[in-house]
Amino acid sequence: MPSICLFPLPNCVTFPGSIFPLHVFEPRYRNMINHCLENNIQIAICHTQKVISQAKQNQTTEQRLKSNQATYKPHDIFSAGTCELIEVEKDGRMYLNIHMQNRYKSVKEIQTLPFHIHECELYEDRDETEEEFQLATELKRSLLQHLILVTKDNLELQQLLKSEIWQQKPLKEFSLELFSLIGFEADIQQNLLSLNSAVERLDLAVSLILNER
């Protein structure tokens, strides 16, 4: 199983097939980037979840209020890919593109400080029935028609959706890469990323998009 370095970013969910521009200025994360470049390690950009630490027994009310503080940790499912260094400023700031390639699930945290490294496994879609495949195909067609109609004021996006590449894109890729073009709030995006079925992702996308109109 691959080891992957995690770059936690609250309210940020990435999908395979996308390119994520990253500006790194903290010294520990600059060290992480150098570690990944030198050792050919993938980087994951991942949404975070709030965790409330529980107060200990026999504490006073004041102690409980002080100890019951929110902390944040990365979600267990995320996208990861290779790191492309674009530019390094004189002060050490780094500009990069992260080419998201696959979804992964964290199996074990093997390092926390100075940056997160997790042992991960590929997170694959389950096998779908022929009926589900046909339904997903119809959902894709309906989504494309609807999105082309409602993006008439965004000619660049409309032309992309009309292109042969997007019209012929396989269901799995379409049902993931679509959400790099059309964003929802982070928790919804995380839910979509975590679904292991193209038909489930597309069905949820249709529901969300139609409810937004």
N, C-alpha and C positions, 0 to 999 in steps of 0.2 A: 504493500500500500504506500502511496506517495506521501511525503511530508510536505505540507503547504504552509506558507507564512500568511497570517491573517492581518488584514488592515481593516479594523472595525471603523465603520462610519455610520453613525445614527441616521436613520431615515434614508439609507442608500441601499438599494437592491439592484444587483447587476444580473444580466442574463447571458447565456452562451451566445456567441455570434456577434456580440457587441464589443466596442472598443471604449474603454473608460479612461479619460484623461485624468492624471493624478499630479497634484502639486504637493511635494513633500518638503517640509521645513524643520520638523522636530528631529533632533540628533538621533534618537533611538530608531526612528523610522527611516532616516537616511542610512543608518547602519543596516537595517533590515533589507533595504533595497540593494545595497552593495552585497550583502550576504546572498541574496537571491540571484543577482547577476553573476557573481563569482561561482556559484554552485548550481546554476541552472535549476533553481527552485521556483515553482509557480507561486503567484500571489492571488489571494482571495480578497475581494472587496465585499464586506458583509455588513448587513443591518444588525443592530444590537437590540437586546431585550432588557428591560428593567428588572432587576432582582432586588427584593427587599430583604435585607439581612434581619433575621429574627433576634429579638432581645433575649438575653440569657435569664435564667431563673434567678430569683432572689435579688433582682435589681430594683432600685428605687424608680419612681416615675420619671424623675429627671434623667437617670441613667438610661432608662428605656428609650426616652425620646432622643437622646444623643446617639444611642447605638443602632436604632432602627432607621438606618439611612439607606437610601437607594444606591445600588451599584448597577453596572451595566456589563453584559457579557455578549459575545457574538452568538448569533443564531447558529444552529448546528448544520444547516443546509445553505450552501452558497455557491457562487460561480467563481472559478479561478482560471488563470491563464498566464501566459508568458509576459515578461516585462520588457518594454522597449524604452530605453533611455533616450530622451529627446535633447535635453539641455541641462547643464549644471551651471548655476550662477556662481559668481565669485565668492558669495557668502555661504555657499554650500547647498542652497536650495536646489531641488531637483524637479524637473518636469518630465513626465513619463506618459506612455500609453500602455495600459494593461489590456492585452488581447484575450478576452474571455473565451474559453474553449469548451469547458465542461462544467457540469454540476457535480458537487462533491458533498458527502456527509462526513462530519467529524466523527471519528471513532475514539480518539484519545488525544488529550492535550499533553504534549511532550515538553513544552516550554512555555512559560508565562512571561517572564522578564528576561531581557529588556523588551522583547516583543513576542507575540504569540506564534507558536509553531504547533500545528496539529497533524496527527496521523489520520489520513482520510481514505475513504473509498469512493469510487464513482457512484453517483446517484442516478440510476437509469430508470426509464419508463418501464412500466409493466407491459406485458403482451396484451394487445387488445383484440377483441373479436372482430369478425368481418362486419358485423352490424355496427359496432362502435367505429370502425374505420369509415364506413359509409356515412355515418352521422357526422364524424369529424370533417369529412370532405365537404358535406353540405354546410356545416357551420363556417368553415373557412370561406367558402364561396359567398355566403351571406354577409360575413364580416367584411370581406373585400368590397363587395358592392356598396354596403352601407358607408364604409369609411371613405371610399372614393367620392361618394355623394356629399358627405359632410365636410370634406377637406377642400372644397372648391376654392377657398380663399388661401390655401397653402399649396401652390402649384408644384413646389418641389416635392412635398410629401405625396401629393396626388399622383405625380408622374412615377414616383418610386413604387407606389402600390399598384399602379397599372403596368409596371414593367414585367417582362417575361420572367425575370428572376424571381419576383415575388409571387407572380401568378402560378409558377411551377414549383415553388419551394415546397419540399416535403412537409408533411403535417407536423412532425415533431419539431423541426426547425422553425416552421412558421409560428407554431403555438408558443414558442419561447421568445424568438426574436421580435415578435410583434410588440412585446411590452417594453422594448427599448425605444420604440417609436411612439407608443401611446402609454403615458404614465398614469398610474393611480397612486394613492397614498401608500407609504412604505409597507404597512402591515398587510395590505391587500396584495401588493407586489410579492411580499415574502410568501404569502399563502399560494399565489400562483406558481412561484418558483418551486414550492414544496410538493405540488401536485405531481404525481408520477404517471399521468395519463394525458395525452394530447386532447382527447375528446373532453375530459373534465376541464382542462384549461380553457379550451375554446368555448365550452358551454358557459363557464363562469364569465368569460370575456363578453360574450353576447349579452348576458344578463346585466353586467355592469354598464356596458356601453348604452344599451337601450334604456336603462334606468337613468342615465345621465342626460339623455335627450329630453 
